[in-house]
């Protein structure tokens, strides 16, 4: 029981490190100021290397083998597909709602300007 809790905590820690490292890397690449953000790049690569080092210990590798033998991969594949479909849908809603919003704003401006007196 204690071994399962320890393995689960290690797995959560590794996942957190990977997410944090990837977010630092994304922040580094998104800003475009390469010289100033080299520390973020090095920190993110260091955290990713730390996560990899923790993941390849014998205990964690055994835990990953047990997870791989279960149906967790099917669940994660389903969750991943669902989130990807949601992101595609959100992109579509954002992309197609913006022109409608701009057209609505132009219509409001025309109606507001129509009631104003024309001053030469």
C-alpha positions as CSV (number, residue, x, y, z in Angstrom):
1,X,0.0,0.0,0.0
2,X,2.8,2.4,1.0
3,X,4.7,1.6,-2.2
4,X,1.7,2.4,-4.3
5,X,1.2,5.8,-2.6
6,X,4.9,6.5,-3.1
7,X,4.9,5.5,-6.7
8,X,1.8,7.6,-7.4
9,X,3.3,10.6,-5.7
10,X,6.4,10.2,-7.8
11,X,4.4,9.9,-10.9
12,X,2.4,13.1,-10.1
13,X,5.7,14.9,-9.3
14,X,7.2,13.8,-12.6
15,X,4.0,14.9,-14.5
16,X,4.1,18.3,-12.7
17,X,7.7,18.8,-13.6
18,X,7.1,17.9,-17.2
19,X,4.1,20.4,-17.4
20,X,6.1,23.1,-15.7
21,X,9.1,22.5,-17.9
22,X,7.0,22.6,-21.0
23,X,5.3,25.8,-19.9
24,X,8.6,27.5,-19.3
25,X,9.7,26.3,-22.7
26,X,6.5,27.7,-24.3
27,X,7.0,31.0,-22.5
28,X,10.6,31.2,-23.7
29,X,9.7,30.5,-27.3
30,X,6.5,32.7,-27.3
31,X,8.2,35.9,-26.2
32,X,10.7,36.1,-29.0
33,X,13.4,37.8,-27.0
34,X,16.0,35.1,-27.4
35,X,18.9,36.6,-25.4
36,X,16.8,37.6,-22.4
37,X,14.9,34.3,-22.2
38,X,17.8,31.9,-22.4
39,X,17.5,31.4,-18.7
40,X,13.9,30.2,-19.2
41,X,15.1,27.8,-21.9
42,X,17.8,26.4,-19.7
43,X,15.5,26.1,-16.7
44,X,12.9,24.3,-18.7
45,X,15.4,21.9,-20.2
46,X,16.8,21.3,-16.8
47,X,13.4,20.5,-15.3
48,X,12.6,18.2,-18.2
49,X,15.9,16.4,-17.7
50,X,15.1,16.1,-13.9
51,X,11.7,14.7,-14.8
52,X,13.3,12.2,-17.1
53,X,15.9,11.2,-14.5
54,X,13.1,10.6,-12.0
55,X,11.0,8.6,-14.5
56,X,13.7,6.2,-15.4
57,X,14.4,4.9,-11.9
58,X,13.7,1.2,-11.5
59,X,10.7,1.8,-9.2
60,X,9.1,4.3,-11.4
61,X,9.8,2.2,-14.5
62,X,8.0,-0.7,-12.9
63,X,5.1,1.5,-12.1
64,X,5.0,2.7,-15.7
65,X,5.0,-0.9,-16.9
66,X,2.0,-1.7,-14.6
67,X,0.2,1.4,-16.0
68,X,1.1,0.4,-19.6
69,X,-0.4,-3.1,-19.0
70,X,-3.7,-1.6,-17.8
71,X,-6.3,0.1,-20.0
72,X,-5.0,3.5,-18.9
73,X,-3.6,4.1,-22.4
74,X,-7.1,3.8,-23.9
75,X,-8.6,6.2,-21.3
76,X,-5.8,8.7,-22.0
77,X,-6.3,8.3,-25.7
78,X,-10.0,9.0,-25.3
79,X,-9.3,12.1,-23.1
80,X,-6.7,13.4,-25.5
81,X,-9.1,13.0,-28.5
82,X,-11.9,14.6,-26.6
83,X,-9.7,17.6,-25.7
84,X,-8.4,17.9,-29.2
85,X,-11.9,18.0,-30.6
86,X,-12.8,20.6,-28.0
87,X,-9.9,22.7,-29.0
88,X,-10.8,22.5,-32.7
89,X,-14.4,23.5,-31.8
90,X,-13.2,26.4,-29.7
91,X,-11.0,27.6,-32.5
92,X,-13.9,27.4,-34.9
93,X,-16.2,29.3,-32.5
94,X,-13.6,32.0,-31.9
95,X,-12.7,32.3,-35.6
96,X,-16.3,32.5,-36.9
97,X,-17.7,34.6,-34.0
98,X,-15.2,37.4,-34.5
99,X,-16.5,38.6,-37.9
100,X,-20.1,38.5,-36.5
101,X,-19.0,40.6,-33.5
102,X,-17.2,43.1,-35.8
103,X,-20.3,43.4,-38.1
104,X,-22.5,43.9,-35.1
105,X,-20.2,46.7,-33.8
106,X,-20.2,48.4,-37.2
107,X,-24.0,48.2,-37.2
108,X,-24.2,49.8,-33.7
109,X,-21.8,52.6,-34.8
110,X,-24.0,53.3,-37.9
111,X,-27.1,53.4,-35.8
112,X,-25.5,55.8,-33.3
113,X,-24.1,58.0,-36.0
114,X,-27.5,58.1,-37.9
115,X,-29.1,59.9,-35.0
116,X,-26.5,62.6,-34.7
117,X,-27.0,65.9,-36.6
118,X,-24.7,66.4,-39.6
119,X,-22.5,69.4,-38.9
120,X,-20.7,70.8,-42.0
